[in-house]
Amino acid sequence: MEAENRESMRRTRRKPTAPLTATTADNRSQRYRTLRNPFQPLRVFSDDRVEALHSAALGILEKQGLKVLSSDARTRFRSAGATVDESTETVRIDRGLVMESLARAPREIKLHSRNPVRNVTLDANSLTFAPVSGPPHIMDSVGGRRTGTLADYANGVRLCQAFEVIHILGAVTEPQDIPVACRQLEMLHAQLTLSDKIPHTYCRGRAQVADCLEQVRIASGLSDDAFRNTPCTYTIINTNSPRVLDTPMADGIMDFALAGQVQMITPFTLAGAMAPITIAGALTLAHAEMLGGLVLAQITRPGAPVVYGSFTSNVDMKSGSPAFGTPEYFKAQVGAGQMARFVGLPWRSSNATASNAPDAQGAYESQISLWGALSGGANFVLHAAGWLEGGLSASYEKFILDIEQLQMLAEMLQPVGATEEDFGVDAIAEAGPGGHFFATQHTMARYRDAFYSPLVSDWRNYGTWSQDGGKTATERAAAIWRSTLDTFTPPPIDPAISDALEAFRRRRIEEGGAPPAS
């Protein structure tokens, strides 16, 4: 007992550790640049039910169809053999055309960055993380909850660049201090100059898409023809469930297909609200809508890179509010993964929570969400870090807390050594009965990088923790994001490319930018 007390006192006298940042993390993080999921995905449906769900979705496209608001898209559908009713703007798609389109879509997609070490491949076993994207509000312990600005957006890009486990960029918040006609110019410029990771692009009308794609092309250093055959950016296409494809999204599908850039066609189906109340029903509707968008992409340009997107959850039937990180959300992710594998496409999922603060609810709902994505075999996880308030806010503290979870997941995916040396037989003999392994040769050769070193978690005892201020995980996360931004250095960029990007941005802003499509 006295020995235990002495050890407790010794540990209590340890000096407090400085907060970690991305720049002080060890070299283990380099392993997180390219992730492969070695585990077999879970299943919620038997093979015959997957086939039946797919057939039901094809029947919806054939008999009920989609309402397509873009006249250009309806023209393309008609030319490809679909039945178009102009009076109701309804497009009905034969299942044969759907299957032909699926056969044309690539099963593997490689996205290229201006820094080749940041290239990302989406295939059957890949796992890629992208940050929260699209919230109009930003939230942190310094400024509270507020409208997102360009400065906040730029800080989001910096945080994404700083952590290796974030592979692709996103619109961390909407910079609402920038006029909407010029917003896309400022957002892309920040992504392309503060990071060398693959940028995100919105589809908000053909003129804005053209601006964005030209900025990405300049940054890539490619000619027009080479760019059309080299995926360098991605966008999210959201259908308006149930069964509506609006003009900006339909035009975006065609524009990205023609440009050879990646689109993730993602119906947003909330069971009980804009989708049937059953998980199978919500997934059937989502599957039909996704396939309808995929057909438009493939009849526009055969071989266009398309990712199977899913975002199915449920609502609180007492209030009508969306719920995330629920058991139903988990099962919907696993089911969506089955449907994506059935049609042979890379699959995009999400990390989401309905919590209004970076608290315990946010943590456990995000854990359920991420576990559903991992267990379901997701290849791309959007909103992987920073999402709060059902997607209405991005939180810097939540971003860091999520980074901890993502890094732990990434570590879980690393292979487990099983060589003769890994068995440690000599170390067992050296320690002897009742001994310890701290000083064995086996330990001394491996201790520096044997285990994951946490970014946020505090593993000290209560006495040491309390003497160091007794900070919660959220408080520690606040210190980490601030220190990460304080020490941030942007990646190098070719001066000629930087000048060309700045010249394009200035010229288009002087010209008034481009209004978004309605």
ZAMARGU-4260 file (C-alpha; in steps of 0.2 Angstrom, whole numbers, plus 5000, padded with zeros to 4 digits):
<rodrens>
0) 5000/5000/5000 | 5014/5012/5004 | 5022/5008/4987 | 5006/5012/4979 | 5005/5029/4988
5) 5023/5033/4984 | 5019/5030/4965 | 5004/5040/4966 | 5013/5055/4974 | 5027/5053/4961
10) 5015/5054/4946 | 5006/5069/4954 | 5022/5078/4954 | 5025/5076/4935 | 5026/5092/4926
15) 5011/5097/4916 | 5012/5093/4897 | 5010/5107/4884 | 4995/5106/4873 | 4998/5096/4857
20) 4996/5104/4840 | 4997/5096/4822 | 5015/5102/4820 | 5021/5094/4836 | 5012/5077/4833
25) 5024/5063/4830 | 5027/5055/4813 | 5013/5042/4815 | 5002/5055/4807 | 5011/5052/4791
30) 5002/5035/4790 | 4986/5043/4790 | 4988/5051/4772 | 4982/5036/4764 | 4969/5024/4773
35) 4963/5007/4768 | 4949/4998/4778 | 4954/4980/4780 | 4938/4975/4789 | 4923/4967/4781
40) 4908/4978/4780 | 4893/4974/4790 | 4876/4970/4782 | 4858/4974/4787 | 4850/4967/4772
45) 4852/4949/4764 | 4857/4948/4746 | 4840/4945/4740 | 4833/4960/4749 | 4847/4971/4742
50) 4842/4965/4724 | 4824/4968/4728 | 4827/4986/4735 | 4837/4990/4719 | 4823/4983/4708
55) 4810/4993/4718 | 4821/5009/4714 | 4821/5005/4696 | 4803/5003/4696 | 4801/5021/4704
60) 4812/5028/4690 | 4802/5019/4677 | 4784/5022/4683 | 4785/5038/4694 | 4800/5046/4687
65) 4809/5062/4693 | 4804/5080/4692 | 4819/5088/4683 | 4818/5107/4683 | 4832/5110/4671
70) 4826/5111/4653 | 4844/5106/4646 | 4844/5091/4657 | 4826/5086/4651 | 4833/5087/4633
75) 4847/5076/4637 | 4836/5063/4645 | 4824/5063/4630 | 4839/5061/4618 | 4845/5046/4627
80) 4828/5038/4626 | 4820/5043/4643 | 4801/5047/4643 | 4799/5066/4646 | 4783/5075/4650
85) 4786/5093/4648 | 4769/5098/4656 | 4774/5091/4673 | 4793/5092/4670 | 4794/5073/4674
90) 4807/5061/4667 | 4804/5042/4667 | 4820/5032/4665 | 4819/5014/4658 | 4829/5002/4669
95) 4839/4997/4653 | 4846/5015/4652 | 4850/5014/4671 | 4860/4998/4669 | 4869/5005/4654
100) 4874/5020/4663 | 4880/5010/4678 | 4891/5000/4667 | 4899/5016/4660 | 4903/5023/4678
105) 4921/5021/4684 | 4924/5009/4699 | 4940/5018/4704 | 4942/5037/4704 | 4959/5046/4707
110) 4958/5064/4712 | 4974/5074/4708 | 4981/5088/4719 | 4994/5101/4714 | 5005/5091/4727
115) 5006/5073/4722 | 5007/5067/4739 | 4990/5073/4742 | 4982/5063/4728 | 4967/5053/4734
120) 4960/5037/4726 | 4942/5032/4729 | 4940/5013/4727 | 4932/4998/4736 | 4943/4998/4751
125) 4949/5016/4752 | 4944/5028/4767 | 4945/5047/4764 | 4940/5060/4777 | 4934/5078/4772
130) 4928/5091/4785 | 4911/5099/4789 | 4905/5108/4774 | 4892/5122/4772 | 4886/5128/4789
135) 4881/5146/4789 | 4887/5148/4807 | 4904/5146/4816 | 4906/5142/4834 | 4920/5143/4846
140) 4924/5146/4864 | 4932/5163/4860 | 4919/5171/4848 | 4903/5161/4853 | 4891/5156/4839
145) 4891/5169/4825 | 4889/5171/4806 | 4903/5164/4796 | 4915/5175/4788 | 4929/5174/4775
150) 4942/5175/4790 | 4933/5160/4798 | 4933/5151/4782 | 4951/5153/4779 | 4955/5147/4797
155) 4945/5131/4793 | 4956/5128/4778 | 4971/5131/4789 | 4965/5118/4801 | 4961/5106/4787
160) 4979/5108/4780 | 4987/5105/4797 | 4980/5088/4801 | 4985/5073/4790 | 4969/5063/4793
165) 4959/5076/4784 | 4963/5072/4766 | 4951/5083/4756 | 4945/5101/4759 | 4927/5107/4761
170) 4917/5123/4764 | 4920/5123/4783 | 4908/5138/4784 | 4899/5150/4773 | 4908/5167/4772
175) 4893/5178/4772 | 4903/5194/4773 | 4906/5191/4755 | 4893/5195/4741 | 4886/5179/4735
180) 4891/5183/4717 | 4909/5183/4722 | 4909/5171/4736 | 4915/5156/4726 | 4930/5166/4720
185) 4936/5170/4738 | 4932/5152/4744 | 4942/5144/4730 | 4956/5156/4732 | 4958/5152/4750
190) 4958/5134/4747 | 4971/5134/4733 | 4983/5146/4742 | 4982/5140/4760 | 4982/5122/4756
195) 4988/5109/4744 | 4974/5097/4747 | 4960/5093/4734 | 4948/5108/4734 | 4929/5107/4736
200) 4918/5116/4723 | 4899/5121/4725 | 4887/5120/4711 | 4877/5136/4711 | 4874/5139/4693
205) 4884/5137/4677 | 4893/5154/4678 | 4899/5151/4696 | 4904/5133/4692 | 4914/5139/4677
210) 4923/5152/4688 | 4927/5138/4701 | 4933/5125/4688 | 4945/5138/4680 | 4953/5142/4697
215) 4956/5124/4700 | 4963/5122/4682 | 4975/5136/4685 | 4981/5129/4701 | 4983/5112/4694
220) 4994/5119/4680 | 4985/5109/4667 | 4978/5114/4649 | 4960/5114/4646 | 4960/5097/4638
225) 4971/5089/4651 | 4960/5096/4665 | 4945/5088/4657 | 4953/5071/4659 | 4961/5074/4676
230) 4949/5075/4691 | 4956/5088/4703 | 4940/5094/4713 | 4924/5087/4718 | 4906/5093/4722
235) 4891/5087/4731 | 4875/5086/4721 | 4859/5085/4733 | 4843/5080/4726 | 4827/5088/4733
240) 4818/5073/4740 | 4806/5066/4736 | 4810/5065/4718 | 4815/5082/4712 | 4831/5087/4704
245) 4832/5106/4703 | 4841/5117/4690 | 4857/5121/4699 | 4860/5103/4704 | 4855/5096/4687
250) 4866/5108/4678 | 4880/5104/4690 | 4879/5086/4686 | 4881/5090/4667 | 4894/5103/4670
255) 4905/5092/4681 | 4902/5077/4669 | 4908/5088/4654 | 4923/5094/4664 | 4928/5077/4670
260) 4927/5082/4688 | 4920/5071/4703 | 4902/5073/4708 | 4895/5064/4724 | 4876/5063/4720
265) 4868/5063/4737 | 4850/5062/4741 | 4845/5069/4758 | 4832/5058/4764 | 4825/5060/4782
270) 4814/5045/4786 | 4797/5051/4791 | 4798/5068/4783 | 4804/5068/4765 | 4806/5049/4764
275) 4796/5034/4769 | 4797/5031/4788 | 4805/5014/4786 | 4824/5013/4784 | 4821/5002/4769
280) 4809/5014/4761 | 4820/5029/4764 | 4835/5020/4756 | 4824/5014/4741 | 4820/5032/4737
285) 4838/5038/4740 | 4844/5024/4728 | 4831/5029/4715 | 4836/5047/4715 | 4855/5044/4715
290) 4853/5032/4700 | 4843/5046/4691 | 4857/5058/4694 | 4870/5045/4688 | 4861/5042/4672
295) 4861/5061/4668 | 4880/5061/4671 | 4883/5046/4660 | 4872/5052/4646 | 4881/5068/4646
300) 4899/5061/4646 | 4901/5042/4647 | 4913/5037/4660 | 4910/5053/4671 | 4917/5050/4688
305) 4902/5048/4700 | 4902/5043/4719 | 4887/5035/4727 | 4881/5048/4740 | 4870/5044/4754
310) 4863/5054/4769 | 4848/5045/4776 | 4843/5048/4794 | 4827/5050/4804 | 4817/5064/4812
315) 4811/5067/4830 | 4793/5063/4827 | 4788/5074/4842 | 4796/5090/4835 | 4800/5086/4817
320) 4818/5090/4820 | 4831/5080/4810 | 4841/5068/4821 | 4858/5062/4818 | 4870/5049/4826
325) 4855/5038/4830 | 4853/5019/4829 | 4843/5022/4813 | 4856/5033/4806 | 4869/5019/4809
330) 4858/5006/4801 | 4854/5017/4786 | 4873/5019/4783 | 4876/5001/4783 | 4862/4998/4771
335) 4868/5012/4760 | 4885/5004/4759 | 4877/4988/4753 | 4868/4997/4739 | 4884/5006/4734
340) 4893/4990/4733 | 4879/4982/4724 | 4880/4994/4710 | 4899/4995/4711 | 4902/5013/4715
345) 4913/5022/4728 | 4902/5027/4743 | 4901/5043/4752 | 4894/5044/4770 | 4894/5057/4784
350) 4898/5061/4802 | 4884/5070/4809 | 4876/5075/4826 | 4861/5085/4832 | 4870/5092/4847
355) 4871/5111/4849 | 4887/5111/4858 | 4904/5101/4857 | 4898/5091/4872 | 4895/5073/4877
360) 4880/5072/4865 | 4890/5078/4851 | 4904/5065/4855 | 4893/5050/4856 | 4882/5054/4841
365) 4898/5057/4831 | 4905/5041/4837 | 4889/5032/4831 | 4890/5041/4815 | 4908/5037/4811
370) 4906/5019/4817 | 4892/5017/4805 | 4903/5024/4791 | 4917/5013/4795 | 4907/4997/4798
375) 4897/5001/4782 | 4913/5002/4771 | 4912/5020/4767 | 4925/5027/4755 | 4923/5045/4758
380) 4916/5053/4774 | 4910/5071/4772 | 4908/5082/4788 | 4921/5071/4796 | 4926/5085/4808
385) 4918/5100/4815 | 4899/5097/4812 | 4887/5104/4825 | 4869/5109/4827 | 4862/5097/4813
390) 4874/5105/4801 | 4870/5123/4804 | 4886/5127/4814 | 4904/5122/4812 | 4914/5122/4828
395) 4933/5123/4830 | 4933/5114/4846 | 4922/5100/4839 | 4934/5100/4824 | 4948/5095/4836
400) 4938/5083/4845 | 4933/5074/4829 | 4951/5074/4823 | 4956/5064/4839 | 4942/5052/4834
405) 4948/5051/4816 | 4966/5048/4821 | 4961/5034/4833 | 4951/5026/4819 | 4965/5028/4807
410) 4976/5020/4819 | 4964/5006/4821 | 4965/5003/4802 | 4984/5000/4803 | 4990/4982/4801
415) 4995/4972/4816 | 5012/4965/4816 | 5013/4946/4819 | 5031/4942/4815 | 5041/4930/4827
420) 5049/4946/4834 | 5032/4953/4837 | 5027/4938/4848 | 5040/4945/4861 | 5046/4928/4867
425) 5063/4934/4872 | 5055/4949/4881 | 5044/4937/4891 | 5060/4927/4896 | 5070/4943/4900
430) 5056/4950/4911 | 5054/4934/4920 | 5040/4928/4932 | 5032/4943/4941 | 5044/4956/4932
435) 5040/4970/4921 | 5043/4975/4903 | 5048/4993/4904 | 5067/4990/4902 | 5067/4975/4891
440) 5076/4976/4874 | 5060/4973/4865 | 5052/4988/4874 | 5067/4999/4872 | 5068/4997/4854
445) 5049/5001/4851 | 5043/5012/4865 | 5044/5028/4855 | 5031/5024/4843 | 5023/5008/4849
450) 5006/5016/4854 | 4995/5030/4848 | 4999/5047/4856 | 4983/5057/4859 | 4980/5074/4853
455) 4966/5079/4865 | 4965/5065/4878 | 4973/5068/4895 | 4979/5051/4903 | 4987/5058/4918
460) 4980/5054/4936 | 4967/5065/4944 | 4980/5074/4955 | 4991/5080/4940 | 4976/5084/4930
465) 4968/5095/4943 | 4984/5104/4948 | 4986/5108/4929 | 4969/5117/4929 | 4957/5102/4928
470) 4953/5106/4910 | 4940/5097/4900 | 4942/5089/4883 | 4933/5104/4875 | 4944/5116/4884
475) 4960/5107/4879 | 4953/5106/4861 | 4951/5125/4862 | 4970/5127/4866 | 4974/5115/4852
480) 4965/5124/4838 | 4972/5141/4844 | 4990/5135/4844 | 4988/5126/4828 | 4982/5142/4819
485) 4996/5152/4828 | 5010/5141/4821 | 5002/5138/4804 | 5013/5140/4788 | 5004/5138/4771
490) 5012/5125/4759 | 5023/5132/4745 | 5015/5137/4729 | 5023/5141/4712 | 5024/5160/4711
495) 5018/5160/4693 | 5002/5150/4698 | 4999/5161/4713 | 5000/5176/4703 | 4988/5169/4690
500) 4976/5164/4703 | 4976/5182/4711 | 4974/5190/4693 | 4959/5179/4689 | 4951/5182/4706
505) 4953/5201/4705 | 4947/5202/4687 | 4931/5192/4690 | 4927/5202/4706 | 4929/5218/4696
510) 4918/5211/4683 | 4905/5208/4697 | 4907/5189/4698 | 4893/5178/4694 | 4875/5177/4702
515) 4870/5160/4708 | 4856/5151/4699 | 4839/5150/4707
</rodrens>
